């Protein structure tokens, strides 16, 4: 009988207890001989955010699983390979090394609906089994009709939490202990100085403190008021509509300044988000601390620490009426010019001149 190997990939930015518990559960329930934990060099489906270098994420991942008594090997092949990390490339390299092995790709249940966005996803379900683990708010599909439409033609049989595919591989849904933690939340907590000891292994927390990781981008921006005006100008240059800014310094809010703008379509909204992240990176040499919603383009949130940018598809903005939350906050009189924003404006906002390696 072929040995079963799990493949657990991700950014691990940073690794936390949820990652460890997910591996613990699938090893037990799927009978895996070993799990290869593989940090990505760069996820093709996620925008770049401020954070540690790839080698630092690899070191943290090794610390996270050390001493847990699990059959785990942390594998740095994707970081060594560099560039966008495509899972099918990793699986093919592993199959070349272990041609008799059966591989089980482990991923969060929330990834089920986006599987068709992965490179060569049809080839992927021919080469590997998939183990979807439960995530907060995710319900396992009960019938083939509950599956994404793109996957339904590949279903041979489905019983309880197990699907036999026509490719000869399988999909299994595995319930794991619920951990209300995400890497996105941890990055935010670390930057604001909150206690994270309950959410990650002590060795990882100690490494982060020792290396001074996850510092606020505020160290790179000396004047967030001017930075907010700069971002508004960039949005205007890309035809954003109804741009409004709010000064939240006297409010109970997680940020000091907020910008809200609309796009005429989800594609326009996503394009505006990608443009502002690219422009800020060029001028200030920083990535956002966090980004959500770019692929959907309905409501995109870009976190620059003391400035938070909310970009909506216009009809969605009307539903959420986000500005009502800040009705007591002073509205900023944005100084938007017809001409494109310049590097001079960026310099007055405190753009750093030091270079930084892209993640």
C-alpha positions as CSV (number, residue, x, y, z in Angstrom):
1,X,0.0,0.0,0.0
2,X,1.3,3.4,-1.0
3,X,2.2,5.8,1.8
4,X,0.1,8.9,2.3
5,X,1.7,12.3,2.4
6,X,0.0,15.5,3.2
7,X,0.9,18.8,1.6
8,X,0.1,21.8,3.7
9,X,1.0,25.0,2.0
10,X,0.4,28.7,2.8
11,X,2.0,32.0,3.5
12,X,2.4,31.3,7.3
13,X,2.6,35.0,7.9
14,X,2.8,34.3,10.8
15,X,2.2,30.6,11.6
16,X,-0.2,30.1,14.5
17,X,-1.9,27.5,16.7
18,X,-4.6,27.0,14.1
19,X,-2.1,25.7,11.6
20,X,-0.7,23.3,14.1
21,X,-4.1,22.0,15.1
22,X,-5.2,21.5,11.5
23,X,-2.2,19.3,10.8
24,X,-2.8,17.4,14.1
25,X,-6.4,16.7,13.0
26,X,-5.7,15.5,9.4
27,X,-2.8,13.3,10.4
28,X,-5.2,11.4,12.8
29,X,-8.3,11.4,10.6
30,X,-6.7,10.7,7.2
31,X,-3.9,8.3,8.3
32,X,-1.1,10.4,6.9
33,X,2.5,9.1,7.2
34,X,3.9,12.6,7.0
35,X,2.8,16.1,6.3
36,X,5.0,18.4,4.3
37,X,4.5,21.9,5.5
38,X,5.5,24.2,2.6
39,X,5.6,28.0,3.0
40,X,4.9,29.8,-0.3
41,X,7.4,32.2,-1.8
42,X,4.5,34.3,-3.0
43,X,0.8,33.5,-3.3
44,X,-0.5,34.2,-6.8
45,X,-4.0,34.8,-5.3
46,X,-3.0,37.3,-2.5
47,X,-1.7,40.8,-2.7
48,X,1.6,41.4,-1.1
49,X,1.5,42.8,2.4
50,X,4.2,44.3,4.7
51,X,5.9,41.5,6.7
52,X,8.9,39.3,7.1
53,X,11.1,38.0,4.4
54,X,10.4,34.6,3.0
55,X,13.3,33.0,4.9
56,X,12.0,34.5,8.1
57,X,8.5,33.0,7.5
58,X,10.3,29.6,6.8
59,X,12.2,29.9,10.1
60,X,8.9,30.7,12.0
61,X,7.2,27.8,10.4
62,X,10.0,25.4,11.5
63,X,9.7,26.8,15.1
64,X,5.9,26.4,15.1
65,X,6.0,22.7,14.4
66,X,9.1,21.8,16.4
67,X,8.4,19.8,19.5
68,X,4.8,19.1,18.7
69,X,5.3,15.4,18.2
70,X,3.8,15.4,14.8
71,X,5.1,13.6,11.7
72,X,5.9,16.9,10.0
73,X,8.7,18.1,7.7
74,X,8.9,21.8,6.9
75,X,9.9,22.0,3.2
76,X,11.4,25.2,1.7
77,X,11.2,24.2,-2.0
78,X,8.8,26.9,-3.0
79,X,10.8,29.7,-1.3
80,X,14.0,28.2,-3.0
81,X,12.2,28.2,-6.3
82,X,11.0,31.8,-6.0
83,X,8.4,33.6,-7.9
84,X,4.6,32.8,-7.6
85,X,4.1,29.6,-5.8
86,X,1.8,27.3,-7.9
87,X,0.7,24.2,-6.1
88,X,0.6,22.0,-9.2
89,X,4.4,22.7,-9.7
90,X,5.1,21.6,-6.1
91,X,3.0,18.4,-6.5
92,X,4.8,17.5,-9.7
93,X,8.2,17.9,-8.1
94,X,7.1,15.8,-5.1
95,X,5.7,13.0,-7.4
96,X,9.0,12.9,-9.2
97,X,10.8,12.3,-5.9
98,X,8.2,9.8,-4.5
99,X,6.5,8.2,-7.5
100,X,4.7,5.5,-5.4
101,X,3.3,7.9,-2.9
102,X,-0.3,9.2,-2.6
103,X,-0.5,13.0,-1.9
104,X,-3.2,14.7,0.0
105,X,-3.5,18.5,-0.5
106,X,-4.7,20.1,2.8
107,X,-6.5,23.4,2.5
108,X,-9.1,25.5,4.4
109,X,-12.7,24.8,3.4
110,X,-13.1,28.4,2.4
111,X,-10.8,27.7,-0.6
112,X,-13.4,25.3,-2.1
113,X,-15.2,28.0,-4.1
114,X,-12.0,29.4,-5.6
115,X,-10.3,26.1,-6.6
116,X,-10.9,26.9,-10.3
117,X,-8.7,30.0,-10.0
118,X,-5.7,27.8,-9.2
119,X,-3.2,27.1,-12.0
120,X,-4.1,23.8,-13.9
121,X,-6.8,23.0,-11.3
122,X,-8.2,20.1,-13.4
123,X,-4.7,18.6,-13.5
124,X,-4.5,19.2,-9.8
125,X,-7.5,16.9,-9.1
126,X,-6.0,14.3,-11.3
127,X,-2.7,14.3,-9.4
128,X,-3.7,14.7,-5.8
129,X,-6.4,14.0,-3.3
130,X,-7.7,17.0,-1.4
131,X,-8.5,17.4,2.3
132,X,-10.7,20.4,3.1
133,X,-10.5,21.3,6.8
134,X,-13.3,23.3,8.5
135,X,-13.0,27.0,9.0
136,X,-15.2,29.3,11.1
137,X,-18.4,30.1,9.3
138,X,-17.9,27.3,6.7
139,X,-20.5,24.5,6.3
140,X,-19.5,21.3,4.5
141,X,-21.5,20.6,1.4
142,X,-24.1,17.9,1.9
143,X,-25.0,17.0,-1.7
144,X,-23.2,17.3,-5.1
145,X,-25.6,20.3,-5.8
146,X,-24.0,22.1,-2.9
147,X,-20.6,22.0,-4.6
148,X,-19.3,24.7,-6.9
149,X,-20.7,24.2,-10.4
150,X,-17.2,23.8,-11.9
151,X,-16.6,20.8,-9.7
152,X,-19.9,18.9,-10.0
153,X,-19.1,17.2,-13.4
154,X,-16.1,15.5,-11.8
155,X,-18.1,13.8,-9.0
156,X,-18.5,10.1,-9.2
157,X,-20.0,9.4,-5.8
158,X,-20.6,11.5,-2.7
159,X,-21.4,10.1,0.8
160,X,-21.3,12.1,4.0
161,X,-18.0,14.0,4.0
162,X,-16.3,12.0,1.3
163,X,-16.4,12.5,-2.5
164,X,-15.0,10.0,-5.0
165,X,-13.9,11.9,-8.2
166,X,-14.0,10.5,-11.7
167,X,-10.3,11.3,-11.9
168,X,-9.6,8.5,-9.4
169,X,-8.8,10.9,-6.6
170,X,-11.0,12.0,-3.7
171,X,-12.1,15.0,-1.7
172,X,-12.6,14.7,2.0
173,X,-14.0,17.2,4.4
174,X,-12.4,17.1,7.8
175,X,-13.7,18.7,11.0
176,X,-11.0,20.2,13.2
177,X,-11.2,22.0,16.5
178,X,-12.4,25.6,15.8
179,X,-9.6,28.2,16.3
180,X,-10.8,31.8,16.1
181,X,-7.5,33.1,14.8
182,X,-6.2,34.1,11.5
183,X,-2.8,35.4,10.3
184,X,-4.5,38.6,9.3
185,X,-5.8,39.3,12.8
186,X,-2.4,38.3,14.4
187,X,-0.5,40.7,12.2
188,X,-2.9,43.5,13.3
189,X,-2.6,42.5,17.0
190,X,1.2,42.3,16.8
191,X,1.5,45.8,15.2
192,X,-0.8,47.3,17.9
193,X,1.2,45.6,20.7
194,X,-1.6,43.2,21.9
195,X,-0.8,40.0,23.7
196,X,-0.8,37.0,21.2
197,X,0.6,34.3,23.5
198,X,-2.6,32.3,23.4
199,X,-2.7,32.2,19.6
200,X,0.8,31.1,18.6
201,X,3.6,28.8,19.8
202,X,6.0,30.6,22.3
203,X,9.0,29.9,20.1
204,X,7.3,31.8,17.2
205,X,6.4,34.8,19.4
206,X,9.9,35.0,20.8
207,X,11.4,34.9,17.3
208,X,9.1,37.8,16.2
209,X,10.1,39.9,19.2
210,X,13.8,39.1,18.7
211,X,13.7,40.1,15.0
212,X,11.4,43.1,15.5
213,X,8.9,41.7,12.9
214,X,5.5,43.1,12.2
215,X,6.2,46.7,13.0
216,X,3.6,49.3,12.0
217,X,4.1,51.0,8.6
218,X,3.7,54.3,10.6
219,X,7.5,54.2,10.9
220,X,7.6,54.9,7.1
221,X,5.0,57.6,7.0
222,X,5.6,60.8,9.0
223,X,2.4,62.6,8.2
224,X,-0.7,60.5,7.8
225,X,-2.9,63.5,7.0
226,X,-0.9,64.2,3.9
227,X,-0.7,60.5,3.1
228,X,-4.5,60.4,3.1
229,X,-4.7,63.3,0.6
230,X,-2.1,61.5,-1.5
231,X,-4.2,58.3,-1.6
232,X,-7.3,60.3,-2.5
233,X,-5.5,61.9,-5.4
234,X,-4.4,58.5,-6.7
235,X,-8.0,57.2,-6.5
236,X,-9.2,60.3,-8.4
237,X,-6.7,59.7,-11.1
238,X,-8.2,56.3,-11.7
239,X,-11.7,57.8,-11.9
240,X,-13.0,56.8,-8.5
241,X,-16.3,58.4,-7.6
242,X,-17.7,59.9,-4.4
243,X,-14.3,60.0,-2.7
244,X,-14.8,61.0,1.0
245,X,-12.3,61.3,3.8
246,X,-12.8,61.3,7.6
247,X,-10.7,62.3,10.5
248,X,-11.2,59.7,13.1
249,X,-8.6,60.8,15.7
250,X,-11.3,61.7,18.2
251,X,-13.4,58.6,17.6
252,X,-13.2,55.1,18.9
253,X,-11.8,53.6,15.7
254,X,-9.0,51.3,14.7
255,X,-7.5,54.0,12.5
256,X,-6.9,57.7,12.5
257,X,-8.0,58.5,8.9
258,X,-10.4,56.7,6.6
259,X,-11.0,57.1,2.9
260,X,-14.1,55.8,1.1
261,X,-14.6,55.7,-2.6
262,X,-16.6,53.8,-5.3
263,X,-16.0,52.1,-8.5
264,X,-18.4,51.8,-11.4
265,X,-18.0,48.0,-11.4
266,X,-16.3,45.2,-9.4
267,X,-13.6,45.2,-12.0
268,X,-13.1,49.0,-11.7
269,X,-13.0,48.6,-7.9
270,X,-10.3,45.9,-8.0
271,X,-8.3,47.9,-10.5
272,X,-8.3,50.9,-8.3
273,X,-7.2,48.8,-5.3
274,X,-4.3,47.3,-7.3
275,X,-3.3,50.7,-8.6
276,X,-3.2,52.4,-5.2
277,X,-1.1,49.5,-3.7
278,X,1.3,49.7,-6.7
279,X,1.6,53.5,-6.5
280,X,2.1,53.6,-2.7
281,X,4.8,50.9,-3.0
282,X,6.6,52.9,-5.7
283,X,6.4,56.2,-3.7
284,X,6.7,55.1,-0.1
285,X,8.3,51.6,-0.5
286,X,5.7,49.9,1.6
287,X,3.1,47.4,1.1
288,X,-0.2,47.5,3.1
289,X,-0.4,45.9,6.5
290,X,-3.5,44.0,5.3
291,X,-5.7,43.7,2.2
292,X,-9.1,42.1,1.9
293,X,-11.6,41.7,-1.0
294,X,-9.5,42.5,-4.0
295,X,-10.4,39.4,-6.0
296,X,-14.2,40.0,-5.6
297,X,-14.1,43.8,-6.0
298,X,-17.3,44.4,-4.0
299,X,-15.7,45.8,-0.9
300,X,-12.0,46.2,-0.7
301,X,-10.2,47.1,2.5
302,X,-6.6,48.3,2.4
303,X,-4.9,48.8,5.7
304,X,-2.0,51.3,5.9
305,X,-2.1,51.5,9.7
306,X,-3.3,55.0,10.5
307,X,-5.1,55.3,7.2
308,X,-7.7,52.8,6.1
309,X,-9.1,52.8,2.6
310,X,-12.5,51.3,1.7
311,X,-13.3,50.8,-1.9
312,X,-16.8,49.7,-2.9
313,X,-18.6,48.7,-6.0
314,X,-21.1,51.6,-5.9
315,X,-24.2,49.5,-5.4
316,X,-22.6,47.7,-2.5
317,X,-21.6,50.9,-0.9
318,X,-25.2,52.1,-0.9
319,X,-26.2,48.9,1.0
320,X,-23.6,49.2,3.7
321,X,-23.7,53.0,4.2
322,X,-20.3,52.9,6.0
323,X,-20.1,56.6,6.3
324,X,-23.0,56.6,8.8
325,X,-20.6,55.0,11.3
326,X,-18.5,58.2,11.1
327,X,-21.2,60.8,11.0
328,X,-19.8,62.5,14.1
329,X,-16.3,62.6,12.7
330,X,-15.0,65.7,10.9
331,X,-15.0,65.2,7.1
332,X,-11.7,66.0,5.4
333,X,-11.8,68.6,2.7
334,X,-9.8,66.6,0.2
335,X,-7.5,68.6,-2.0
336,X,-7.8,66.7,-5.3
337,X,-6.2,68.2,-8.4
338,X,-6.9,67.4,-12.0
339,X,-3.3,66.5,-12.6
340,X,-1.8,63.1,-11.5
341,X,-0.2,62.9,-8.0
342,X,3.5,63.6,-8.1
343,X,6.5,62.3,-6.2
344,X,6.8,65.7,-4.6
345,X,3.5,65.2,-2.8
346,X,4.7,61.8,-1.6
347,X,7.9,63.3,-0.3
348,X,6.0,65.9,1.8
349,X,4.0,63.0,3.3
350,X,7.2,61.4,4.6
351,X,8.0,58.8,2.0
352,X,11.0,56.7,3.0
353,X,14.0,56.8,0.7
354,X,15.4,53.5,2.0
355,X,15.1,50.5,-0.3
356,X,13.3,47.3,0.7
357,X,13.3,43.9,-0.8
358,X,10.0,42.9,-2.3
359,X,8.3,39.9,-0.5
